[in-house]
Amino acid sequence: MFVCRLPRPLLAVLAVLISSLAVAAPQRPAPAGAPPGPISIEVDASQAAQSLFHSRLTMPVTPGPLALLYPKWIPGEHGPTGPIVNSAGMKFTAGGRVLPWRRDDVEMYAIHLDIPPGASQLEIALDYLAPVSGQSGFSGGASSTDKMAVLSWNWLVLYPAGFTAGQLTYRPTLKLPAGWKFGTALPLAPGAPQSQTVVFQPATLNTLIDSPVIMGEYYRAVPLSPAGEARPTELDIAADSAAALNMTPDEEAHYRQLVAEAGALFGARHYRDYHFLLSLSQHVAHFGLEHHESNDSRTSERGLIDDSGRKLMAGLLPHEYVHSWNGKYRRPLGLSTPDYEQPMKGELLWVYEGLTTYLGDVLTARSGLLSADQYREDLAMTAAGMSHRPGRQWRPLLDTTVAAQVLYEAPEQWSSWRRSVDFYPEGELIWLEADATIRRLSNNQKSLDDFCKLFFGPPDQPLDQAPHVKPYTFDELVAAMNQVAAYDWRKFFNDRVDYVGPNAPLGGIEGSGWKLVYNDTPSEMNRLRESRELVDAAYSLGLIINGKTNRVLDSIFFMPAYQAGIVPGMQIAAVNGRKFTPDVLHQALKAAKSSSAPIQLLVENDDYFKTYSIDYHEGDKYPHLERDTAKPDLLGDIVRAKSSGQ
């Protein structure tokens, strides 16, 4: 290796140059005095069907240099994902003239301008060019169709540097497309006429950005709380068709039960009211994003009315609802930043997202959105997936949390070796084990439910105040766990999140009276997964294949297909000389059990074809949980409904 060693005099010169460059870098002017008075923001969404949104802001200012920021680190997205690339048409006017502006050449999300003498307010024009159908990326992904849209305020807002998001107050209004209705947790201005233009109460910047609006021609609001409830909960649905809104009465009852079960789990509610904002469309990005008093959840158009769609999205709303307690009310200190420019530190995402995944899935079963059997089938797939994650042999779970901001954007290919945002599914396994451990230590007299009441519970959020955040550290988490059951919880968690080695944390499954097994019969949840154009041969050949394009999504390191030379990106053209289909592949796996001949896969790699021989004879393998009768069935109690009357 060539090493260049510079002479000391040259090093000294370079040090001076670097120092001078640092001094010359753009400096944001320090704000003077108190934060500006209320900033008005008028959003025109009348062209939402054309994926265009317009914003006009009026901001009190004083003469001199001004730095404005576009929101960069969006809470819940765990990365610098603010979609500034889609902002356009920026124009600044003060004192009767258009002002020149420049972007910071280091911080791309900062805008610099000079307010002229005598000017007392700045008018800002800003447009947002929403991504078109199919583009993903959380709230910066596709968010509108011809019939519905979801508005995220961070698209269309600028804020003065030097103040926290809680110090800045905005007066928002929203112009809807003609004939559209809307739902949001953002409080309406009392007494203001509400028609096509909606007037909201003044809100701090953090409350504004935390309160998206769903709107649409086909819209339905479903109350989920008993009449007279002080903190009402509502399901606000916008869809691409009227038929998509017709969820069954049974499904409505399950979501009402979800609200009741969450109340029983946490013992308090940290919102004034709560809105599940649910988008049903093939053309918006599909994801779930938490907010304190709402969630922005998006799935397929028939997600509520097709049996397979309902089951596959059953855990979506429970997960995001749990975030109102875990992630919004209680938030890791590293994710509790004062504004949207400060980087977030995600080392506790195994709590923020992992515990939420565990509790969300438990509430999915307790509310009846999935049966106990279906819950176990889902859990078996999670356990199997993490057990076939060879990347754990070089990358600890902790690193997936720290690197979350880049892993969210990682391609599907090689995810088993690279690892992905594994703190969701692996975090679920860790917290199941924590629950089983508490139950064992207390002779099943206490459980993780007790921790939830202690750590996320009372008192309720005051009805006359906006929600607040109560940050926590790892030390505080450990202390709370010890209040529930004395144990070396620090070592328990560190041993699992810092672990590098071959084994997934299956102690929770085994400690709750079950064990992970494989056989050639797919579970109902596995069949539903494959019905969505996914060929799952992960635990046999080590392949996950897109059933529509026949392209290999992942080839798991050290498994038969990988050892034969098949890697992600290749396309399977034929199996044993016959055109590839999922059924043909499964038939070949079955036939190989009674044959010594290898399975032959004809594979296209770019413009080249090659036949690969895989010497595999163990048939299809699908994960299941099998009862271990030598131990008590703790899982059965974990998923049993806990609210009154159940």
N, C-alpha and C positions, 0 to 999 in steps of 0.2 A: 504494500500500500504506500502510495506517495504522500508524504506529509510536507506541506509548505510552512516553513518557519520564517516569519518576517522579522527584519532587524528592529531592535527596540525603537530607534528614532522614527521609523516609518509607522510603528504601532502607535507612538505618541501622536503623530500627525493624524492618523486615522481616528484616534479617540476624539481629537478636537473637532474633526469634520463631523463625526457622528453626533457629538454634543450639539454642534451648531445646527445640524439637520433637525434634531429633536426640538430645539428652540423655535425653528422656523415652521414646524408643523402647525396646521390650523388649530387655533385655540378658540374654544367656545367662550363667549363672554359670560362672566358670572352674572346671574340674575340679581337685580337690585330690589331689595325690600320684599314686600309681601307678594304672593302669587297674584296674577291678574284676576280681575273680577270674572263673573261667569262668561264663558265663551259659548257663543251660539253655534250650533251645527245643524244645518238644514240639508237633509238628504233627500234627493229626488230619485225614487226607485221606479218611476213610471215606465222606464225602458228596461226593466228587469228581464222581460221576455227576450230582449235583444242582448242580454248580458252586459248592459251598461248601467252604471250608477254614478250619480253626480252629487257632489258635496259643496256646500258654501259655508265657510266658517267666518265669524266675525269675532276678533280677539282684541281686547283692550291692550294697548302697548304704550311704551314711552320712547322718545327719540333715542337713537343710538343703535349699536350692534344687537342683533337678535339671532339666536340659534333655535331652530325648530326641529323636532324629532318626529320621525314616522315610526310607529310601533314595530319593534324588531323581534323581541323575545315574547312570544304569545303564550300565556299560561296554559298549561295542559298539553301543548305541542312539544314541549321539552327541547326546543331548539330555536335558532334565529330564523324563524320561518315567516316573518311578516312579509307579505307579498308585494314589496315595493316595486318590483319589476312591472307590475300591472297598474301602477299609478301613472296618470297622464294628465295633460291639460293644466298643470300647476300655474297659477297666476296670482300674484300678490299686488294688492293695491292699498295705498295709504296716502293721506293728504291729497287725494284727488289725482294721483298719478301711479302708473304701473312701476313697480320696483324691480330692479335687477336682482337676481339671486344666483347663488352657486352652491353646488353640492360639495360637502366635505370630501376631500380626496383620500381620506383615510377611513372615516366612518360614513359609509354610503347612505346611512339612514338619517344623516343630519343635513339640514339646509341652512345656509347663512344668508342674511340680508341686513341692510341698514335702514332703520326707520327714520324718515326725514324730520327735521325740526317742525314742531307744531302739530304733528300727527298724534292722534290719541287712540285710533283703532286701525287694525289691519284686517282687510278682507281677503279671504283665500278661496280660490276656486280649485277644485280637485276632482278629477274623474277616476273611476276604477273600471278597468277593462276585465270583467270576470272571465275566467277560463271557460273554454267551450266543453261540450259533453265529453265525458270520459277522462278528463285530466284530473289527477289526484293531487293530494298535498294538504290534508286537513282543511281548515277553513279557507286556505288559499287555493283550494281545488275548485272544480266545477260546482257551482252553487245555484244555478238558475236554469230553468227550462221555459218553454212557452206558457206553462200553466202554474208554475210555482217558483219560489226562490227562498234562500236563506241569506239574510243580511248580517254580516259581521262588521261592527262599527270600526274596528281597527283598520279596515280597508281605506277608510275615508277621513281619517282624523290626523291632525298634526298637533303637537303640544310643545310648549316652550321648555327648553332645557333648564335644568337646575331645580326643578320641583318634583316632589313625589306625585305619583298618580292620585293619591288621596288628597292632595292639596289643591288640585285643579278641578273646577266645577264647569260642567257643560250643560247647555240648555238645548236638548235635542228635539227636532221635529222630523217627521218622515212622510213623504208623499208616496202613496201606494199606487200601483196600476189600477185603472178603473175597474170596479167590480170585485177586486180582491179583498180578502179578509186576512187578519193577522193574529199572531200570538206571540207573547214575549213576557218575561219577568220584569221588564223595565216599567216602573209605575207610571200610570197616565197622570197628566196634570188635572187636578180636580176642577170641575166646572168648565173646562175648555171644550169647545165643540169638536167632536171626533167624527170625521167623515173620511174623505179620501186622504186628507192630511191629518196625521196623528200628532198630537202634542203631548210630550212626556214631561214629567217632573224634572227639575234640575237634578243632576247626578254627578258624582265624582267621576273622574276619568276611569278609575278602575271598575266602578260599577257599570259605567256605560259599555266598556269593552267586554265586560263579563255578562252582557245581556243581549245576545243576538235576537233577531226577529225573524220568525218564519211567516211566510205570506203565500197566498195562492188563490186561484179561482176555485179550486176544489179544496175546501178547508173544513175541518171539523174540530170542535173542542169537546173533549170528553172529561167531565168531572170525575175525579178519583177519590175524593174525600167525602165523608158523611156530611150531610147538610148541616150547616151551622159551624163547621170546623173553623177554628180561629186561623189556621194556617192552611188554606186550601191548596190542593194539588190538582193539576190539570194536564191532560194529554192533548197537545195541539198538533194536529196532523194536517200536512199539505201534501197533495199527491198530483200525479199527472192524469188521473181519471177519477170520476166520482165513485166508480165501483171499488177502487182501492181503499176507500175510507170505511168500507163496511165490515169492520171487525165483528166477531161474534159476541153475543152477550157473555159467554163463558170466558172469552179472552179479556173482556172488560173487567169481569169479576177477578181474574187473576192479577190484573194490574192494580185493582183496588186492594187486593190482598198484599201485593208488594209494598204499598204504602204502609199498611198496617204492620207488616213484618219488619220493615225498616224501623218503624217507631218502637217496636218491641225490642229490637236488637240494640239500638243506640240509646233509647230512653229520653231523647230530646231531638228537637228539630232546630237547625241553625239557619233557617230561612224565614222570610215573611210569608211568602207563598212560593210554590214550585211549579215549573212548567216543563214537561217532557216535550221538546220540539222534535217531531218525527217527520222526516222527509221520505216520501215513497216515490222513487223514480229510478229508471235505468240510466239517467243522464247526469245525475249529480254524483260527486265523489262519495263513496261509501265509507263511513267511519263513525265513531262516536267521540264527541269532545265535551268534557265536563265544564260546567259553570256552577257558581254557588247556588243560584236559585233556578237554574234550568239546565238542560243539556241539549246539544245539537247532535242528533243521531240520525243517520241516513242509511237507508237500505233499499232493496229492490221495490218496484212499484207494487208487486203482489205480496210483499213481505208479511202483511197481516192477514191475507185471505187465502193463501195457499198453505196447505198443511206443512210441506217441507220448508217453505220460507219462514213460517212462524216458529218452527222448532230451531232452525239454524240461527235465527236472530233473537232467540228467547233471552239470552244473557246480556244483550246489548243495553237495554234501558236499565236493568238492575245494576249493571256495572257503573254506568254514568251517574245513577242516583246515589250510589254509595260514595261517590266522589264529593258529594255535597258535604259529607262529614270528613272523609279521609282524602285530603288533597286540597279542599277549598277552605273549610273551617280549620282543621288541623293540617298544617303543611310543613314539610321539612324546611329548616332554616335556609338551606342553600337554594331552595326554590321560591323563597319569600322575598323577592327583589322589590325595591321601592318604585321602580318605573319599568319601562319596556326596553331599555337599552342595556341595563346591567345583565351580564351573563348569568344564567342559572346553573347551579351545580346539582347534578342528579344522583349523587352516590346513595341516596335513600329511596330511589325509585323502586327498589324491591319491596319497600313498604307502601309508598304512594300508589304504585300500580299493582304490585304483587298481592298485597293484602286486599286491595280493592277487587282484584280478580277472584280471590278466594271468597270474600264475602258476597260479591255479586253473584257468583255461581250458587252459593248456598241459598241466597234469597230467591234466586230463580226457582230452585226446588221447593223452598218453603212456601212460595206463593202459588205453586202449581203450574207455572209456565212450562216447566219440564217435570216429569215424574222422577221419583227417586232412582228408578232404573236408568232413565235417560241421563240423569246427573252422573251416575257411576260410569256410564258409557263414555260420556264426555271426559270425565276424569281419567279413564283408562287411556284415551287417545292422548291426553296431555302427558301422562306418565310415560307412555311409549315414545312420544315425540322427543321428550327430554332425555330419555334413555338412549336414543339414537342421535345424540348430539356430540359427535366426536370432537367438536371444537372446544368442549369443556376440558380437553386434555392439555390445552395451551392457554385458554382464556377463562379466567374466573368470572362468575356471575357479576361480581362487583364491577368489572371493567365494562360489561354491557350497559351498566347504569351510567357510568361516567361518560361513555362514548355514545350515549343514546342519541345525541344531536346529529351524529353521522350515521348511526345504524338505522334510523328510521328511513333514510334515503337509500339504503343499500339494496342492491338487486336481489331477487329471489334466488338466483343461481349461487350455489355453494354456501347457502345459509347454514347448512349443518356443520360445515367446517369453520366458516367465518364466525358463526353465531349471529343472532339477530337480537331484537329487543326481548331477550329470553327472561327478563325480570318479570314479565307478565305470567307466563305459564310456570316457570320454575319457582317464581315467588309464591304462586298458589300452592305448590307442593310443600314449600317451606312452612307456610302458615298453617296448612293442614297438620303438619307434624307438630307445630307449636300448640295447636288446639288439642291434638291427641295427647301431647305431653302434659298439658294442664289437667286434662281429665284423668290421666293416670296418676299424677301427683296428688290429686284431690279426691281420689276414689269416685270420680265422675260427679263430684259435688260442684265443681266450677268448670268453666270453659272459656274459650276466647270471647264468648258473649259478654262475660264479666269484664274483660279487658276493654271491649268496645264501649261499654257504659262508662267505665272509669276514664278512658282516654278521649273519647269522642262525645261523651254524653252531656248531662245537665251542666249549666242551666240552658233553657231555651233561648234562642235569639229574641231580643226585644222586638215587638211588632212595630215600634215607631223608629227603628234604626236600621240602616243598611247593614248587611252582614259584615263581620270582621274576621280577620285571620288570626289564629293563635299558633305561631310557629313552634316547632319542637326540634330537639336534637336526638341523636342516637342514645345518649345517656338518659334522657328523659323517657324515651321509649323503654329502655331496659328497666329503669326504676319502676315504671308502671306495671310491666310484666311481673316484676318481683312482688308488687303489692297484691297481685292476684294469686301467684303461686311462687314461693321462694325457690330459686333455681339459678344456675349460672347461665342466664340468658345471653349475656354478652358473648360467652364462648359458643353457645348454641348457634347464634346467628352468624358470628364470624366464621365458625367452622364451615358453614354452608355457603356464604356469599364469597368467601376468599378461596374456596376449594378449587384445586386444579387436579383433575383425575378422571377416571372413566365412569364413575357411578353417579346417577341422578339421585336426588334426595327423595327416596321412596319410603322413608320411615313413617310418614303420616298415614299412608295407605296401609302399610303392614301393621302399624300400631293401632289402627282403628278396626282391625279384624278382617282385612282383605289382602289379596295379593294380585299382582299383575301377571297375567298369563296370555298366551297367544294360541289361536286356533284358526281354522280355515273358514270360519263362518263370520261374515261381517255383522257388526251390531247395527241396530237401526240408525244410530247417529253416523256410523261409518258409511252406510248406504246413502244417507242423505248427502254426506260430503261428496261422495263420488257422483251423485246425481247432478252436481254443479260443475260438471266437466273437469273433474279432477280424478286421475287414475292413481290410486294409492297402492303402490307396491313397495312402500318404504321399509317394511319389516321382513320382506322376503328377498327381493332382488336389491333393495336399497334405492329404488327409483320413485320419484314423484313426477307424474307426466301430465301435461295439459291435454285433456281428452279431446279438445277441439282442434288444436294445432298439431298434436302428437309430439310436441317439443318437450324435452326433458327439463323440468324446472329445477330438480336437484338430484344429484347422485351422491349418496352418502359414502363418505370415505370408509375404506376397508371392507365394504360390503360387496357381494358378488358382482353386480353390474360395474361398479367402480374398478374392481380388480380386473375385470375383463377389458376395461378401457373406455367405457361409456361415461360421458361427462355432460354437465348441463349445457344447453344450447343445441345439442344434437336432436334430430327428429327420428322417431321410430317409424320406419316405412312398412316393415313386415315382421311377423313372428312365425318362425318355422316355415317360411315360404308363403305365408298367407298375409294379405293386407291387414295392417294393424287396426284393431279396434280394442276397446277395453275388454270386451267379452273374449276375443281371441287370445289376448294376453292371459287372462285368468284361466281359460281352458288349457293353455300351454303349461301353466304352473301346476295345474291339477294333474295333467297327463305325465309330467316329469317325475311325479312321486313314484310312479310304477315303471319308470324307464331309466336306463343308464345313459341315454343319449342327452347331450347338452341342449339347452334352449338356444335357438339360433335367432338373433335379432339383426335384421337388415336396417342399417342406420345411415341416414344422410347427415353428413357433416359439411356444411356449406354446400358446395357443388359436387361433393364426392360421396360415393356409397361404399359401405364396407359391411361385411357380415361379422358379427361378434358372437362367439360361443360362450355361454355361461353355464358352468357345471354346477347346477343347483337342482336339488331334488326334494325339498322340504315343503313344497306347495305354498299356497297363500297363507299369510299370517296376519291376523287381525287382533288388536288388543282387547282384553276384557278384564274386569275385576272378578276374581273368584273368592267366595267366602272362605275364610279361615276359621273354622268352628272352634278352634282351640282358644280363640280370643273373643271378647265381647264385641258386638257390632256397634262401634261408636258412630260410624257413618250414618247409620239409621237414625240415631238421635240428632246428629248434626243437621240433617236436612228436614227434620220434623218441624211442622209449623209451630210457632211460639206465641203468636198474638192471641189475645183473649178470644174465647169462643171456638178455638181450634182444638 
